[in-house]
C-alpha cells in the first residue's frame, strides 16, 4: 500500500498566487486531515473531514479551502498566498471514529515557501 | 482551551541508555486520549504509543513506555535501550474524548541518540 501520498514535495509561491496541495490515501480511511507545521512548533489542524462530502474547520482555517468529493482524495487549496502560509503541510488519515481509536497515518509533507 | 507543553526542546542520550521525555497538558475534560508521535528526518509522523485517560495502567510498546499521571496532567515517554534510529522529533499530542478532529500537538522535543 502507498498509504498517504502528498504532492508536491516542495513548492515556492509568489505572494498572491494560488495552488492546490494534493492528498490521496489508499487505505479506505474515512477521516482525513490537513495540518501545518511551522518551525519550532507542533502541528496545527487546518481542516478535517469525517467522510466524503463532509468537511469542517480546524484551529487555523483562514486562507485555505478544502473539498472531499471522494473517500480517497482531500485537496487543500490556498487562495492568495501570503508569507504567513510558509510552512510544512501534512495530510493524514485515520479510520473508525478518528484519533481516539485509530492512529493517524501521515504523508511525507509538502514544504511551501511564499515569497 | 486544551494545551500541550513539552518543556525540553532538545535532549541527547547515549546509545543503549534510557531517556525520558516530558509532557504536560491542560484540560477540564475527564475522558481523553494521549499520544506520542515520532518524526524522523524523513519528516513522516509515526505513532509511538497511545494512552486512554480512563485506563490507569501505563501503556507500553516494546522499548517505549509512558508514565501517565492523570492528577498531575503529566504524560512522559521513556525510551529504554536507545537506538540510533530513535533519533527524531517527538511530539506529545492530546485528543479530547468528545472531539471529532482536533488532535492537539506540543511543540516537540528533538532527541539525538549518540553512538
Interface residues (C-beta under 8 A of the other chain):
Chain A: X31 X33 X40 X41 X42 X43 X44 X45 X48 X50 X56 X58 X59 X88 X90 X92 X98 X99 X100 X103 X104 X106 X107 X108 X109
Chain B: X4 X9 X33 X35 X37 X42 X43 X44 X45 X46 X47 X50 X91 X93 X95 X97 X99 X100 X101 X102 X103 X104 X105 X106 X107 X108
